[in-house]
């Protein structure tokens, strides 16, 4: 699975806190998905997507 943080990230850090194995802050201070979503991280990546206050995370297979 792949994750993507689209434009509109407000740098709240919810995704980074929920799933640091997939999300981190980039040099501009906004979140980015920097790794593929491993099977053991699927549930936390989905949680990060679902809890995003501005709904800018997409996850696809």
C-alpha positions as CSV (number, residue, x, y, z in Angstrom):
1,X,0.0,0.0,0.0
2,X,1.1,3.6,-0.6
3,X,0.1,6.7,1.3
4,X,0.2,10.3,0.1
5,X,-0.3,13.5,1.9
6,X,-2.0,16.0,-0.5
7,X,-1.8,19.7,-0.5
8,X,-3.6,21.3,2.4
9,X,-1.7,19.8,5.3
10,X,-2.0,22.0,8.3
11,X,1.1,20.5,10.1
12,X,-1.0,19.3,13.1
13,X,1.1,16.1,13.5
14,X,-1.7,13.7,14.0
15,X,-0.5,11.3,11.3
16,X,3.1,11.5,12.4
17,X,2.0,10.7,16.0
18,X,-0.3,7.9,14.9
19,X,2.1,6.2,12.4
20,X,5.7,7.4,12.4
21,X,6.7,4.3,10.4
22,X,5.0,5.9,7.4
23,X,4.6,9.7,8.1
24,X,7.1,12.4,9.0
25,X,7.5,16.1,8.7
26,X,9.5,17.3,5.7
27,X,11.8,20.3,5.5
28,X,8.8,22.6,4.9
29,X,7.2,21.5,8.2
30,X,4.3,19.6,6.6
31,X,3.6,15.9,6.8
32,X,4.7,13.5,4.1
33,X,4.5,9.8,3.6
34,X,8.1,8.7,3.3
35,X,7.7,4.9,3.2
36,X,5.3,2.3,1.8
37,X,2.7,1.1,4.2
38,X,3.9,-2.3,5.4
39,X,1.3,-4.9,6.3
40,X,2.0,-4.5,10.1
41,X,1.4,-0.7,9.8
42,X,-1.9,-0.8,7.8
43,X,-4.2,-0.3,10.7
44,X,-2.3,2.7,12.1
45,X,-1.9,4.3,8.7
46,X,-5.6,4.0,8.2
47,X,-6.2,5.5,11.6
48,X,-3.9,8.4,10.7
49,X,-5.9,8.9,7.5
50,X,-9.3,8.7,9.2
51,X,-8.2,11.1,12.0
52,X,-6.7,13.7,9.7
53,X,-8.6,16.9,10.5
54,X,-8.4,18.2,7.0
55,X,-8.7,14.9,5.1
56,X,-5.6,15.2,3.0
57,X,-4.3,11.6,3.3
58,X,-4.9,9.1,0.6
59,X,-4.0,5.4,0.9
60,X,-4.2,3.0,-2.0
61,X,-3.1,-0.5,-2.8
